[in-house]
């Protein structure tokens, strides 16, 4: 799969999560950022998409703290995006 195909696939997955707040947060972040992601960033973003939506949303809204192994460059950008 080409990197562009991967970007499109992840953008779709980020936009249609099934939890409206996550659709808006993660989908909005993906629309704004996924086009600039390289392979390692796409790997990290794909791993984040495997996580539970409500857990991601709780981390983004600071209702709970994410585990250290989750925090990486893409995660930090996602958390900064929600504050913008």
Secondary structure, 3 states (H helix, E strand, C coil): CCHHHHHHHHHHHHHCCCCHHHHHHHHHHHHHHHHHCCHHHHHHHHHHHCCCHHHHHHHHCCCCCCCHHHCCHHHHHHHHHHHC
